[in-house]
Each structure stands twice: as C-alpha cells, then as structure tokens.
Amino acid sequence: MAPELAHEPDARRYTLRIGDELVCVADYSIRPGQIYFTHTYTSPPRRGNGYAGSLIEFAVDDVAASTDLRIVPTCSFVADWFRDHPDRAHLLRRQAAG
C-alpha cells in the first residue's frame, strides 16, 4: 500500500499514512509571516524507511506553493533536512544581521 501524504490544517500538522496507520507526523505553529516546524515523529517500527524525509519534503513543497511564510525549523529533523537540501534554504526565515 502506498503512503498517503496530507496537510491537516485544523490539527496544525502534516501526516503520512499507510492504510489506516498514522506512520509519521510533522507538527507546526504559525506566527506572523512564519511557520515553525516544532516536532517530527515516526512510529518506531516504521523508522529508517525515509518516511519522515518524504513528509518534510511534502510539507516544504506545500508551504512554498500555497503561502508566503518563511519556514523556521525548530525541530532538529527539519533543520537537518534543510542542511541536506541547501537548494531550499531560500524558504527559511532570514536571520537579522548583528
């Protein structure tokens, strides 16, 4: 069964499901002009299969396509994802100089 990716704005999260199983979740909060990815979780038996990376890619693509928000990766997994995808760095919150 293929993974299904979804945005659940009422729950402020992105999800990856396989059938009825919730495999992976990326939680977020929104503040003026910014979306903070606060937590990413993958069900322990499903870890190591690339599901979290697929979910974050889906979430980043959705944010880029449907909003003008800057992404703030407060979750270490999302921060690492951006480190591994420097071509997407323009979506991150710009840091003030100084």
Beta strands, then each sheet from edge to edge (+ up, - down):
strand 1: 4-8
strand 2: 13-18
strand 3: 21-31
strand 4: 34-42
strand 5: 70-73
sheet 1: 1+ 2- 3+ 4- 5-
end
